């Protein structure tokens, strides 16, 4: 068994209002940052997977994300699984 | 003025207990995912910056992150600023 490193980004779908992002955007504007727009805040999830191959690791990671880590009604995700242990 | 696209990842520092990640890890274990470990959950923030150059856009983005988007006591961040408008 080898260790693989998975990186998942979960974001709200384009059409969904990002309330947290909007709030931060307004705060930045009051701080003088008027050149910043369209802030969207999602989740960046990392974890280790123990598996016999990269393909198996990808399968496990995808299943975990499908099962628990995102809401298919309002979110989309991208997932990357690598051999080495990444930094972030 | 051109539009630039910024992508920021904010994660808890290595030594800091990630309570949210721990909770998700335990939930995954009860769902049968016992090959997954060390889940860490951070933020993935994207926004647009209007600026005269890529360097100016980077400066604005860095200042915004320093000012509002992360907590230097417990978090670290990486930031990427690009010319084109990215997907996520």
Backbone of each chain as nested JSON, in Angstrom:
{
  "chains": [
    {"id": "A", "residues": [
      {"number": 1, "name": "UNK", "atoms": {"N": [0.845, -1.206, 0.0], "CA": [0.0, 0.0, 0.0], "C": [0.883, 1.26, 0.0]}},
      {"number": 2, "name": "UNK", "atoms": {"N": [0.507, 2.189, -0.834], "CA": [1.245, 3.445, -0.88], "C": [0.327, 4.583, -0.456]}},
      {"number": 3, "name": "UNK", "atoms": {"N": [0.951, 5.699, -0.141], "CA": [0.161, 6.86, 0.248], "C": [0.02, 7.834, -0.915]}},
      {"number": 4, "name": "UNK", "atoms": {"N": [-1.189, 8.291, -1.135], "CA": [-1.458, 9.28, -2.172], "C": [-2.036, 10.525, -1.525]}},
      {"number": 5, "name": "UNK", "atoms": {"N": [-1.91, 11.624, -2.245], "CA": [-2.34, 12.904, -1.701], "C": [-3.466, 13.458, -2.574]}},
      {"number": 6, "name": "UNK", "atoms": {"N": [-4.597, 13.765, -1.967], "CA": [-5.741, 14.273, -2.728], "C": [-6.026, 15.726, -2.373]}},
      {"number": 7, "name": "UNK", "atoms": {"N": [-6.416, 16.488, -3.407], "CA": [-6.709, 17.907, -3.254], "C": [-8.064, 18.137, -3.912]}},
      {"number": 8, "name": "UNK", "atoms": {"N": [-9.016, 18.635, -3.169], "CA": [-10.364, 18.828, -3.697], "C": [-10.752, 20.297, -3.55]}},
      {"number": 9, "name": "UNK", "atoms": {"N": [-11.3, 20.863, -4.607], "CA": [-11.827, 22.228, -4.531], "C": [-13.33, 22.168, -4.741]}},
      {"number": 10, "name": "UNK", "atoms": {"N": [-14.07, 22.665, -3.776], "CA": [-15.533, 22.681, -3.867], "C": [-15.993, 24.131, -3.928]}},
      {"number": 11, "name": "UNK", "atoms": {"N": [-16.706, 24.47, -5.01], "CA": [-17.202, 25.851, -5.165], "C": [-18.703, 25.831, -5.421]}},
      {"number": 12, "name": "UNK", "atoms": {"N": [-19.35, 26.914, -5.062], "CA": [-20.762, 27.054, -5.411], "C": [-20.897, 27.149, -6.922]}},
      {"number": 13, "name": "UNK", "atoms": {"N": [-21.993, 26.599, -7.47], "CA": [-22.238, 26.722, -8.908], "C": [-22.38, 28.185, -9.293]}},
      {"number": 14, "name": "UNK", "atoms": {"N": [-22.106, 28.468, -10.567], "CA": [-22.075, 29.846, -11.052], "C": [-23.35, 30.625, -10.715]}},
      {"number": 15, "name": "UNK", "atoms": {"N": [-24.493, 30.01, -10.893], "CA": [-25.745, 30.743, -10.716], "C": [-26.141, 30.99, -9.265]}},
      {"number": 16, "name": "UNK", "atoms": {"N": [-25.445, 30.328, -8.34], "CA": [-25.84, 30.396, -6.931], "C": [-25.208, 31.623, -6.261]}},
      {"number": 17, "name": "UNK", "atoms": {"N": [-26.011, 32.383, -5.555], "CA": [-25.496, 33.561, -4.865], "C": [-24.532, 33.147, -3.75]}},
      {"number": 18, "name": "UNK", "atoms": {"N": [-23.329, 33.722, -3.784], "CA": [-22.327, 33.417, -2.777], "C": [-22.401, 34.502, -1.696]}},
      {"number": 19, "name": "UNK", "atoms": {"N": [-23.165, 34.228, -0.656], "CA": [-23.43, 35.245, 0.366], "C": [-22.146, 35.623, 1.105]}},
      {"number": 20, "name": "UNK", "atoms": {"N": [-21.346, 34.613, 1.433], "CA": [-20.09, 34.869, 2.149], "C": [-19.156, 35.743, 1.297]}},
      {"number": 21, "name": "UNK", "atoms": {"N": [-19.079, 35.389, 0.01], "CA": [-18.243, 36.17, -0.904], "C": [-18.72, 37.602, -1.025]}},
      {"number": 22, "name": "UNK", "atoms": {"N": [-20.034, 37.768, -1.113], "CA": [-20.624, 39.108, -1.236], "C": [-20.287, 39.953, -0.004]}},
      {"number": 23, "name": "UNK", "atoms": {"N": [-20.382, 39.32, 1.152], "CA": [-20.102, 40.023, 2.411], "C": [-18.647, 40.492, 2.456]}},
      {"number": 24, "name": "UNK", "atoms": {"N": [-17.735, 39.584, 2.078], "CA": [-16.315, 39.941, 2.064], "C": [-16.062, 41.058, 1.052]}},
      {"number": 25, "name": "UNK", "atoms": {"N": [-16.719, 40.968, -0.104], "CA": [-16.561, 41.993, -1.14], "C": [-16.972, 43.372, -0.607]}},
      {"number": 26, "name": "UNK", "atoms": {"N": [-18.103, 43.408, 0.088], "CA": [-18.56, 44.676, 0.655], "C": [-17.581, 45.202, 1.705]}},
      {"number": 27, "name": "UNK", "atoms": {"N": [-17.057, 44.296, 2.532], "CA": [-16.08, 44.71, 3.546], "C": [-14.832, 45.281, 2.884]}},
      {"number": 28, "name": "UNK", "atoms": {"N": [-14.373, 44.608, 1.816], "CA": [-13.178, 45.091, 1.11], "C": [-13.438, 46.47, 0.512]}},
      {"number": 29, "name": "UNK", "atoms": {"N": [-14.636, 46.679, -0.003], "CA": [-14.962, 47.991, -0.598], "C": [-14.882, 49.095, 0.456]}},
      {"number": 30, "name": "UNK", "atoms": {"N": [-15.409, 48.799, 1.653], "CA": [-15.335, 49.824, 2.706], "C": [-13.895, 50.046, 3.166]}},
      {"number": 31, "name": "UNK", "atoms": {"N": [-13.027, 49.068, 2.932], "CA": [-11.604, 49.233, 3.261], "C": [-10.846, 49.929, 2.124]}},
      {"number": 32, "name": "UNK", "atoms": {"N": [-11.547, 50.244, 1.028], "CA": [-10.907, 50.967, -0.064], "C": [-10.545, 50.1, -1.261]}},
      {"number": 33, "name": "UNK", "atoms": {"N": [-10.815, 48.813, -1.182], "CA": [-10.485, 47.939, -2.322], "C": [-11.645, 47.947, -3.317]}},
      {"number": 34, "name": "UNK", "atoms": {"N": [-11.695, 48.976, -4.173], "CA": [-12.826, 49.086, -5.092], "C": [-12.53, 48.468, -6.459]}},
      {"number": 35, "name": "UNK", "atoms": {"N": [-11.334, 47.895, -6.614], "CA": [-10.961, 47.256, -7.89], "C": [-11.174, 45.747, -7.846]}},
      {"number": 36, "name": "UNK", "atoms": {"N": [-11.705, 45.263, -6.741], "CA": [-11.916, 43.824, -6.59], "C": [-13.399, 43.503, -6.734]}},
      {"number": 37, "name": "UNK", "atoms": {"N": [-13.689, 42.466, -7.535], "CA": [-15.097, 42.124, -7.769], "C": [-15.273, 40.612, -7.86]}},
      {"number": 38, "name": "UNK", "atoms": {"N": [-16.52, 40.208, -7.773], "CA": [-16.898, 38.811, -7.995], "C": [-16.143, 37.826, -7.09]}},
      {"number": 39, "name": "UNK", "atoms": {"N": [-16.107, 38.111, -5.816], "CA": [-15.435, 37.204, -4.873], "C": [-16.295, 35.971, -4.641]}},
      {"number": 40, "name": "UNK", "atoms": {"N": [-15.677, 34.822, -4.775], "CA": [-16.379, 33.569, -4.482], "C": [-15.532, 32.752, -3.517]}},
      {"number": 41, "name": "UNK", "atoms": {"N": [-16.177, 32.235, -2.494], "CA": [-15.44, 31.524, -1.459], "C": [-15.911, 30.076, -1.385]}},
      {"number": 42, "name": "UNK", "atoms": {"N": [-14.989, 29.169, -1.647], "CA": [-15.313, 27.751, -1.582], "C": [-14.399, 27.044, -0.604]}},
      {"number": 43, "name": "UNK", "atoms": {"N": [-14.378, 25.722, -0.702], "CA": [-13.565, 24.939, 0.219], "C": [-12.378, 24.314, -0.497]}},
      {"number": 44, "name": "UNK", "atoms": {"N": [-11.26, 24.278, 0.19], "CA": [-10.069, 23.595, -0.317], "C": [-9.756, 22.478, 0.669]}},
      {"number": 45, "name": "UNK", "atoms": {"N": [-9.952, 21.246, 0.227], "CA": [-9.847, 20.099, 1.123], "C": [-8.682, 19.221, 0.693]}},
      {"number": 46, "name": "UNK", "atoms": {"N": [-7.837, 18.858, 1.63], "CA": [-6.736, 17.945, 1.313], "C": [-6.803, 16.734, 2.235]}},
      {"number": 47, "name": "UNK", "atoms": {"N": [-6.402, 15.603, 1.716], "CA": [-6.302, 14.416, 2.568], "C": [-5.375, 13.373, 1.958]}},
      {"number": 48, "name": "UNK", "atoms": {"N": [-5.006, 12.406, 2.788], "CA": [-4.176, 11.29, 2.332], "C": [-5.05, 10.083, 2.073]}},
      {"number": 49, "name": "UNK", "atoms": {"N": [-4.678, 9.324, 1.056], "CA": [-5.398, 8.084, 0.763], "C": [-4.383, 6.946, 0.694]}},
      {"number": 50, "name": "UNK", "atoms": {"N": [-4.667, 5.872, 1.385], "CA": [-3.829, 4.681, 1.277], "C": [-4.438, 3.759, 0.238]}},
      {"number": 51, "name": "UNK", "atoms": {"N": [-3.671, 3.401, -0.771], "CA": [-4.23, 2.554, -1.826], "C": [-3.108, 1.786, -2.515]}},
      {"number": 52, "name": "UNK", "atoms": {"N": [-3.496, 0.791, -3.314], "CA": [-2.513, -0.021, -4.026], "C": [-2.045, 0.617, -5.32]}},
      {"number": 53, "name": "UNK", "atoms": {"N": [-2.837, 1.538, -5.849], "CA": [-2.455, 2.202, -7.093], "C": [-3.073, 3.589, -7.133]}},
      {"number": 54, "name": "UNK", "atoms": {"N": [-2.576, 4.398, -8.059], "CA": [-3.116, 5.746, -8.217], "C": [-4.59, 5.682, -8.603]}},
      {"number": 55, "name": "UNK", "atoms": {"N": [-4.924, 4.732, -9.47], "CA": [-6.327, 4.594, -9.897], "C": [-7.242, 4.27, -8.716]}},
      {"number": 56, "name": "UNK", "atoms": {"N": [-6.774, 3.368, -7.859], "CA": [-7.584, 3.017, -6.688], "C": [-7.725, 4.23, -5.767]}},
      {"number": 57, "name": "UNK", "atoms": {"N": [-6.64, 4.969, -5.61], "CA": [-6.685, 6.156, -4.751], "C": [-7.697, 7.166, -5.29]}},
      {"number": 58, "name": "UNK", "atoms": {"N": [-7.692, 7.341, -6.624], "CA": [-8.642, 8.271, -7.25], "C": [-10.075, 7.826, -7.009]}},
      {"number": 59, "name": "UNK", "atoms": {"N": [-10.294, 6.522, -7.112], "CA": [-11.631, 5.97, -6.915], "C": [-12.124, 6.238, -5.494]}},
      {"number": 60, "name": "UNK", "atoms": {"N": [-11.249, 5.958, -4.531], "CA": [-11.616, 6.177, -3.12], "C": [-11.894, 7.657, -2.872]}},
      {"number": 61, "name": "UNK", "atoms": {"N": [-11.011, 8.52, -3.402], "CA": [-11.169, 9.96, -3.172], "C": [-12.48, 10.465, -3.782]}},
      {"number": 62, "name": "UNK", "atoms": {"N": [-12.761, 10.035, -5.009], "CA": [-13.999, 10.455, -5.665], "C": [-15.229, 9.995, -4.892]}},
      {"number": 63, "name": "UNK", "atoms": {"N": [-15.19, 8.761, -4.414], "CA": [-16.33, 8.231, -3.674], "C": [-16.556, 9.018, -2.393]}},
      {"number": 64, "name": "UNK", "atoms": {"N": [-15.456, 9.36, -1.709], "CA": [-15.577, 10.111, -0.456], "C": [-16.179, 11.491, -0.703]}},
      {"number": 65, "name": "UNK", "atoms": {"N": [-15.71, 12.142, -1.777], "CA": [-16.23, 13.474, -2.095], "C": [-17.715, 13.378, -2.431]}},
      {"number": 66, "name": "UNK", "atoms": {"N": [-18.079, 12.407, -3.257], "CA": [-19.484, 12.226, -3.638], "C": [-20.363, 11.977, -2.42]}},
      {"number": 67, "name": "UNK", "atoms": {"N": [-19.817, 11.218, -1.489], "CA": [-20.605, 10.773, -0.335], "C": [-20.805, 11.866, 0.7]}},
      {"number": 68, "name": "UNK", "atoms": {"N": [-19.785, 12.686, 0.896], "CA": [-19.847, 13.566, 2.066], "C": [-19.404, 15.004, 1.837]}},
      {"number": 69, "name": "UNK", "atoms": {"N": [-18.506, 15.228, 0.864], "CA": [-17.821, 16.514, 0.876], "C": [-18.439, 17.613, 0.026]}},
      {"number": 70, "name": "UNK", "atoms": {"N": [-19.441, 17.281, -0.762], "CA": [-20.059, 18.371, -1.527], "C": [-21.548, 18.131, -1.692]}},
      {"number": 71, "name": "UNK", "atoms": {"N": [-22.243, 19.207, -1.985], "CA": [-23.686, 19.186, -2.176], "C": [-23.987, 19.328, -3.67]}},
      {"number": 72, "name": "UNK", "atoms": {"N": [-24.369, 18.246, -4.341], "CA": [-24.524, 18.276, -5.804], "C": [-25.587, 19.268, -6.285]}},
      {"number": 73, "name": "UNK", "atoms": {"N": [-26.481, 19.67, -5.401], "CA": [-27.512, 20.62, -5.821], "C": [-26.96, 22.014, -6.073]}},
      {"number": 74, "name": "UNK", "atoms": {"N": [-25.994, 22.42, -5.274], "CA": [-25.53, 23.808, -5.386], "C": [-24.026, 23.937, -5.603]}},
      {"number": 75, "name": "UNK", "atoms": {"N": [-23.284, 22.831, -5.554], "CA": [-21.826, 22.94, -5.654], "C": [-21.246, 22.093, -6.79]}},
      {"number": 76, "name": "UNK", "atoms": {"N": [-20.071, 22.488, -7.247], "CA": [-19.294, 21.661, -8.18], "C": [-17.931, 21.417, -7.53]}},
      {"number": 77, "name": "UNK", "atoms": {"N": [-17.232, 20.382, -7.999], "CA": [-15.903, 20.169, -7.434], "C": [-14.916, 19.722, -8.494]}},
      {"number": 78, "name": "UNK", "atoms": {"N": [-13.629, 19.974, -8.192], "CA": [-12.554, 19.374, -8.977], "C": [-11.683, 18.612, -7.994]}},
      {"number": 79, "name": "UNK", "atoms": {"N": [-11.073, 17.559, -8.49], "CA": [-10.274, 16.724, -7.595], "C": [-8.98, 16.333, -8.295]}},
      {"number": 80, "name": "UNK", "atoms": {"N": [-7.904, 16.353, -7.532], "CA": [-6.595, 15.929, -8.046], "C": [-5.994, 14.945, -7.062]}},
      {"number": 81, "name": "UNK", "atoms": {"N": [-5.494, 13.844, -7.582], "CA": [-4.812, 12.885, -6.704], "C": [-3.405, 12.673, -7.242]}},
      {"number": 82, "name": "UNK", "atoms": {"N": [-2.429, 12.773, -6.332], "CA": [-1.027, 12.651, -6.749], "C": [-0.318, 11.595, -5.929]}},
      {"number": 83, "name": "UNK", "atoms": {"N": [0.814, 11.157, -6.469], "CA": [1.658, 10.201, -5.768], "C": [2.302, 10.775, -4.53]}},
      {"number": 84, "name": "UNK", "atoms": {"N": [2.912, 11.929, -4.717], "CA": [3.71, 12.505, -3.642], "C": [2.805, 13.227, -2.648]}},
      {"number": 85, "name": "UNK", "atoms": {"N": [3.348, 13.523, -1.502], "CA": [2.62, 14.296, -0.517], "C": [2.876, 15.77, -0.777]}},
      {"number": 86, "name": "UNK", "atoms": {"N": [1.826, 16.483, -1.181], "CA": [1.959, 17.906, -1.518], "C": [2.086, 18.777, -0.292]}},
      {"number": 87, "name": "UNK", "atoms": {"N": [2.176, 20.041, -0.533], "CA": [2.415, 20.977, 0.567], "C": [1.119, 21.522, 1.168]}},
      {"number": 88, "name": "UNK", "atoms": {"N": [0.214, 21.993, 0.295], "CA": [-0.981, 22.668, 0.843], "C": [-2.148, 21.723, 0.914]}}
    ]},
    {"id": "B", "residues": [
      {"number": 1, "name": "UNK", "atoms": {"N": [-7.268, 49.76, -18.287], "CA": [-7.368, 48.791, -17.182], "C": [-7.76, 47.411, -17.722]}},
      {"number": 2, "name": "UNK", "atoms": {"N": [-7.095, 46.419, -17.225], "CA": [-7.44, 45.059, -17.637], "C": [-7.948, 44.283, -16.43]}},
      {"number": 3, "name": "UNK", "atoms": {"N": [-8.589, 43.175, -16.737], "CA": [-9.091, 42.342, -15.651], "C": [-8.157, 41.169, -15.405]}},
      {"number": 4, "name": "UNK", "atoms": {"N": [-7.863, 40.935, -14.138], "CA": [-7.027, 39.802, -13.752], "C": [-7.823, 38.893, -12.826]}},
      {"number": 5, "name": "UNK", "atoms": {"N": [-7.365, 37.662, -12.756], "CA": [-8.107, 36.673, -11.982], "C": [-7.203, 36.166, -10.85]}},
      {"number": 6, "name": "UNK", "atoms": {"N": [-7.685, 36.271, -9.623], "CA": [-6.88, 35.844, -8.474], "C": [-7.482, 34.617, -7.812]}},
      {"number": 7, "name": "UNK", "atoms": {"N": [-6.592, 33.736, -7.359], "CA": [-6.986, 32.49, -6.714], "C": [-6.189, 32.391, -5.416]}},
      {"number": 8, "name": "UNK", "atoms": {"N": [-6.874, 32.3, -4.301], "CA": [-6.193, 32.267, -3.005], "C": [-6.582, 31.0, -2.257]}},
      {"number": 9, "name": "UNK", "atoms": {"N": [-5.597, 30.33, -1.696], "CA": [-5.88, 29.169, -0.852], "C": [-5.42, 29.486, 0.566]}},
      {"number": 10, "name": "UNK", "atoms": {"N": [-6.353, 29.41, 1.49], "CA": [-6.037, 29.685, 2.894], "C": [-6.212, 28.396, 3.689]}},
      {"number": 11, "name": "UNK", "atoms": {"N": [-5.141, 27.952, 4.337], "CA": [-5.216, 26.719, 5.121], "C": [-4.731, 26.99, 6.546]}},
      {"number": 12, "name": "UNK", "atoms": {"N": [-5.201, 26.191, 7.478], "CA": [-4.684, 26.278, 8.839], "C": [-3.221, 25.853, 8.837]}},
      {"number": 13, "name": "UNK", "atoms": {"N": [-2.421, 26.464, 9.705], "CA": [-1.027, 26.069, 9.824], "C": [-0.933, 24.61, 10.279]}},
      {"number": 14, "name": "UNK", "atoms": {"N": [0.189, 23.983, 9.958], "CA": [0.366, 22.549, 10.217], "C": [0.078, 22.167, 11.669]}},
      {"number": 15, "name": "UNK", "atoms": {"N": [0.552, 22.95, 12.604], "CA": [0.412, 22.575, 14.01], "C": [-0.982, 22.766, 14.591]}},
      {"number": 16, "name": "UNK", "atoms": {"N": [-1.829, 23.474, 13.876], "CA": [-3.148, 23.836, 14.41], "C": [-4.154, 22.706, 14.155]}},
      {"number": 17, "name": "UNK", "atoms": {"N": [-4.867, 22.329, 15.193], "CA": [-5.863, 21.258, 15.053], "C": [-6.995, 21.719, 14.132]}},
      {"number": 18, "name": "UNK", "atoms": {"N": [-7.269, 20.919, 13.109], "CA": [-8.341, 21.242, 12.164], "C": [-9.606, 20.49, 12.612]}},
      {"number": 19, "name": "UNK", "atoms": {"N": [-10.425, 21.16, 13.391], "CA": [-11.59, 20.516, 14.003], "C": [-12.583, 20.059, 12.934]}},
      {"number": 20, "name": "UNK", "atoms": {"N": [-12.819, 20.927, 11.95], "CA": [-13.753, 20.594, 10.869], "C": [-13.25, 19.363, 10.095]}},
      {"number": 21, "name": "UNK", "atoms": {"N": [-11.953, 19.361, 9.798], "CA": [-11.367, 18.233, 9.079], "C": [-11.472, 16.943, 9.88]}},
      {"number": 22, "name": "UNK", "atoms": {"N": [-11.209, 17.036, 11.186], "CA": [-11.278, 15.868, 12.067], "C": [-12.703, 15.296, 12.071]}},
      {"number": 23, "name": "UNK", "atoms": {"N": [-13.69, 16.189, 12.12], "CA": [-15.088, 15.766, 12.146], "C": [-15.457, 15.03, 10.869]}},
      {"number": 24, "name": "UNK", "atoms": {"N": [-15.04, 15.599, 9.729], "CA": [-15.315, 14.962, 8.439], "C": [-14.615, 13.607, 8.365]}},
      {"number": 25, "name": "UNK", "atoms": {"N": [-13.376, 13.55, 8.863], "CA": [-12.618, 12.3, 8.846], "C": [-13.354, 11.217, 9.634]}},
      {"number": 26, "name": "UNK", "atoms": {"N": [-13.87, 11.586, 10.807], "CA": [-14.611, 10.614, 11.613], "C": [-15.884, 10.158, 10.898]}},
      {"number": 27, "name": "UNK", "atoms": {"N": [-16.581, 11.107, 10.266], "CA": [-17.794, 10.75, 9.522], "C": [-17.459, 9.792, 8.387]}},
      {"number": 28, "name": "UNK", "atoms": {"N": [-16.371, 10.069, 7.673], "CA": [-15.966, 9.192, 6.572], "C": [-15.64, 7.789, 7.095]}},
      {"number": 29, "name": "UNK", "atoms": {"N": [-14.995, 7.733, 8.251], "CA": [-14.659, 6.421, 8.825], "C": [-15.931, 5.621, 9.12]}},
      {"number": 30, "name": "UNK", "atoms": {"N": [-16.941, 6.285, 9.677], "CA": [-18.183, 5.561, 9.968], "C": [-18.891, 5.151, 8.675]}},
      {"number": 31, "name": "UNK", "atoms": {"N": [-18.6, 5.84, 7.574], "CA": [-19.167, 5.458, 6.274], "C": [-18.336, 4.358, 5.602]}},
      {"number": 32, "name": "UNK", "atoms": {"N": [-17.245, 3.936, 6.231], "CA": [-16.436, 2.853, 5.692], "C": [-15.16, 3.302, 4.997]}},
      {"number": 33, "name": "UNK", "atoms": {"N": [-14.91, 4.602, 4.955], "CA": [-13.681, 5.09, 4.312], "C": [-12.543, 5.087, 5.336]}},
      {"number": 34, "name": "UNK", "atoms": {"N": [-11.931, 3.908, 5.526], "CA": [-10.893, 3.822, 6.55], "C": [-9.487, 4.003, 5.977]}},
      {"number": 35, "name": "UNK", "atoms": {"N": [-9.402, 4.268, 4.676], "CA": [-8.09, 4.478, 4.053], "C": [-7.772, 5.968, 3.889]}},
      {"number": 36, "name": "UNK", "atoms": {"N": [-8.65, 6.806, 4.402], "CA": [-8.459, 8.254, 4.265], "C": [-8.016, 8.833, 5.595]}},
      {"number": 37, "name": "UNK", "atoms": {"N": [-6.985, 9.672, 5.562], "CA": [-6.476, 10.246, 6.807], "C": [-6.045, 11.688, 6.598]}},
      {"number": 38, "name": "UNK", "atoms": {"N": [-5.853, 12.371, 7.699], "CA": [-5.278, 13.723, 7.712], "C": [-6.067, 14.705, 6.832]}},
      {"number": 39, "name": "UNK", "atoms": {"N": [-7.361, 14.733, 6.995], "CA": [-8.177, 15.687, 6.227], "C": [-7.998, 17.087, 6.783]}},
      {"number": 40, "name": "UNK", "atoms": {"N": [-7.723, 18.01, 5.895], "CA": [-7.633, 19.416, 6.302], "C": [-8.522, 20.242, 5.374]}},
      {"number": 41, "name": "UNK", "atoms": {"N": [-9.3, 21.112, 5.977], "CA": [-10.262, 21.886, 5.194], "C": [-9.948, 23.374, 5.315]}},
      {"number": 42, "name": "UNK", "atoms": {"N": [-9.653, 23.97, 4.171], "CA": [-9.36, 25.398, 4.147], "C": [-10.29, 26.108, 3.193]}},
      {"number": 43, "name": "UNK", "atoms": {"N": [-9.909, 27.33, 2.848], "CA": [-10.753, 28.122, 1.956], "C": [-10.113, 28.284, 0.585]}},
      {"number": 44, "name": "UNK", "atoms": {"N": [-10.952, 28.25, -0.432], "CA": [-10.5, 28.528, -1.797], "C": [-11.263, 29.759, -2.264]}},
      {"number": 45, "name": "UNK", "atoms": {"N": [-10.547, 30.853, -2.419], "CA": [-11.19, 32.136, -2.708], "C": [-10.765, 32.616, -4.085]}},
      {"number": 46, "name": "UNK", "atoms": {"N": [-11.732, 33.0, -4.902], "CA": [-11.395, 33.558, -6.214], "C": [-12.018, 34.941, -6.347]}},
      {"number": 47, "name": "UNK", "atoms": {"N": [-11.331, 35.812, -7.06], "CA": [-11.924, 37.121, -7.354], "C": [-11.256, 37.765, -8.564]}},
      {"number": 48, "name": "UNK", "atoms": {"N": [-11.919, 38.799, -9.074], "CA": [-11.365, 39.567, -10.186], "C": [-10.72, 40.837, -9.657]}},
      {"number": 49, "name": "UNK", "atoms": {"N": [-9.635, 41.22, -10.311], "CA": [-8.975, 42.474, -9.949], "C": [-8.824, 43.318, -11.212]}},
      {"number": 50, "name": "UNK", "atoms": {"N": [-9.222, 44.569, -11.114], "CA": [-8.99, 45.486, -12.228], "C": [-7.696, 46.234, -11.953]}},
      {"number": 51, "name": "UNK", "atoms": {"N": [-6.773, 46.189, -12.901], "CA": [-5.489, 46.856, -12.676], "C": [-4.83, 47.173, -14.008]}},
      {"number": 52, "name": "UNK", "atoms": {"N": [-3.791, 48.009, -13.952], "CA": [-3.084, 48.398, -15.172], "C": [-2.04, 47.374, -15.605]}},
      {"number": 53, "name": "UNK", "atoms": {"N": [-1.608, 46.544, -14.67], "CA": [-0.603, 45.53, -15.006], "C": [-0.761, 44.341, -14.08]}},
      {"number": 54, "name": "UNK", "atoms": {"N": [-0.126, 43.242, -14.462], "CA": [-0.178, 42.041, -13.635], "C": [0.441, 42.32, -12.265]}},
      {"number": 55, "name": "UNK", "atoms": {"N": [1.535, 43.077, -12.253], "CA": [2.191, 43.4, -10.981], "C": [1.268, 44.183, -10.059]}},
      {"number": 56, "name": "UNK", "atoms": {"N": [0.545, 45.147, -10.639], "CA": [-0.373, 45.945, -9.819], "C": [-1.493, 45.053, -9.287]}},
      {"number": 57, "name": "UNK", "atoms": {"N": [-1.98, 44.158, -10.143], "CA": [-3.053, 43.25, -9.727], "C": [-2.589, 42.378, -8.566]}},
      {"number": 58, "name": "UNK", "atoms": {"N": [-1.339, 41.889, -8.666], "CA": [-0.785, 41.048, -7.585], "C": [-0.699, 41.832, -6.277]}},
      {"number": 59, "name": "UNK", "atoms": {"N": [-0.269, 43.095, -6.398], "CA": [-0.144, 43.95, -5.22], "C": [-1.501, 44.137, -4.536]}},
      {"number": 60, "name": "UNK", "atoms": {"N": [-2.513, 44.451, -5.349], "CA": [-3.858, 44.671, -4.807], "C": [-4.371, 43.382, -4.154]}},
      {"number": 61, "name": "UNK", "atoms": {"N": [-4.189, 42.261, -4.843], "CA": [-4.691, 40.994, -4.323], "C": [-4.005, 40.64, -3.006]}},
      {"number": 62, "name": "UNK", "atoms": {"N": [-2.68, 40.801, -2.956], "CA": [-1.944, 40.511, -1.724], "C": [-2.402, 41.397, -0.567]}},
      {"number": 63, "name": "UNK", "atoms": {"N": [-2.616, 42.671, -0.867], "CA": [-3.033, 43.6, 0.182], "C": [-4.403, 43.205, 0.719]}},
      {"number": 64, "name": "UNK", "atoms": {"N": [-5.317, 42.817, -0.181], "CA": [-6.665, 42.422, 0.237], "C": [-6.614, 41.184, 1.129]}},
      {"number": 65, "name": "UNK", "atoms": {"N": [-5.785, 40.222, 0.735], "CA": [-5.675, 38.985, 1.524], "C": [-5.103, 39.303, 2.905]}},
      {"number": 66, "name": "UNK", "atoms": {"N": [-4.042, 40.112, 2.934], "CA": [-3.424, 40.486, 4.208], "C": [-4.409, 41.194, 5.127]}},
      {"number": 67, "name": "UNK", "atoms": {"N": [-5.236, 42.03, 4.514], "CA": [-6.134, 42.891, 5.289], "C": [-7.336, 42.146, 5.848]}},
      {"number": 68, "name": "UNK", "atoms": {"N": [-7.854, 41.199, 5.085], "CA": [-9.165, 40.668, 5.47], "C": [-9.312, 39.151, 5.359]}},
      {"number": 69, "name": "UNK", "atoms": {"N": [-8.559, 38.532, 4.446], "CA": [-8.94, 37.169, 4.09], "C": [-8.262, 36.056, 4.871]}},
      {"number": 70, "name": "UNK", "atoms": {"N": [-7.27, 36.398, 5.666], "CA": [-6.683, 35.309, 6.458], "C": [-6.235, 35.805, 7.825]}},
      {"number": 71, "name": "UNK", "atoms": {"N": [-6.091, 34.857, 8.709], "CA": [-5.675, 35.127, 10.073], "C": [-4.223, 34.683, 10.246]}},
      {"number": 72, "name": "UNK", "atoms": {"N": [-3.278, 35.637, 10.296], "CA": [-1.853, 35.28, 10.302], "C": [-1.433, 34.447, 11.512]}},
      {"number": 73, "name": "UNK", "atoms": {"N": [-2.237, 34.471, 12.562], "CA": [-1.87, 33.692, 13.758], "C": [-2.015, 32.189, 13.537]}},
      {"number": 74, "name": "UNK", "atoms": {"N": [-3.022, 31.804, 12.781], "CA": [-3.288, 30.361, 12.66], "C": [-3.338, 29.862, 11.215]}},
      {"number": 75, "name": "UNK", "atoms": {"N": [-3.257, 30.758, 10.244], "CA": [-3.4, 30.333, 8.845], "C": [-2.215, 30.742, 7.977]}},
      {"number": 76, "name": "UNK", "atoms": {"N": [-2.048, 30.008, 6.878], "CA": [-1.091, 30.408, 5.839], "C": [-1.86, 30.501, 4.535]}},
      {"number": 77, "name": "UNK", "atoms": {"N": [-1.312, 31.218, 3.574], "CA": [-2.017, 31.279, 2.287], "C": [-1.047, 31.236, 1.127]}},
      {"number": 78, "name": "UNK", "atoms": {"N": [-1.578, 30.799, -0.031], "CA": [-0.861, 30.951, -1.289], "C": [-1.774, 31.725, -2.22]}},
      {"number": 79, "name": "UNK", "atoms": {"N": [-1.184, 32.482, -3.101], "CA": [-1.988, 33.315, -3.984], "C": [-1.45, 33.232, -5.4]}},
      {"number": 80, "name": "UNK", "atoms": {"N": [-2.347, 33.168, -6.369], "CA": [-1.964, 33.151, -7.788], "C": [-2.79, 34.203, -8.504]}},
      {"number": 81, "name": "UNK", "atoms": {"N": [-2.145, 35.02, -9.313], "CA": [-2.885, 36.003, -10.106], "C": [-2.55, 35.779, -11.577]}},
      {"number": 82, "name": "UNK", "atoms": {"N": [-3.575, 35.698, -12.403], "CA": [-3.374, 35.421, -13.826], "C": [-4.051, 36.461, -14.69]}},
      {"number": 83, "name": "UNK", "atoms": {"N": [-3.622, 36.494, -15.938], "CA": [-4.226, 37.383, -16.926], "C": [-5.642, 36.986, -17.28]}},
      {"number": 84, "name": "UNK", "atoms": {"N": [-5.78, 35.718, -17.596], "CA": [-7.065, 35.255, -18.105], "C": [-8.028, 35.014, -16.954]}},
      {"number": 85, "name": "UNK", "atoms": {"N": [-9.285, 34.878, -17.287], "CA": [-10.287, 34.552, -16.289], "C": [-10.375, 33.039, -16.186]}},
      {"number": 86, "name": "UNK", "atoms": {"N": [-9.993, 32.506, -15.047], "CA": [-9.964, 31.066, -14.838], "C": [-11.347, 30.483, -14.694]}},
      {"number": 87, "name": "UNK", "atoms": {"N": [-11.368, 29.202, -14.506], "CA": [-12.651, 28.496, -14.478], "C": [-13.246, 28.426, -13.08]}},
      {"number": 88, "name": "UNK", "atoms": {"N": [-12.435, 28.07, -12.088], "CA": [-13.004, 27.813, -10.745], "C": [-12.898, 29.028, -9.862]}}
    ]}
  ]
}
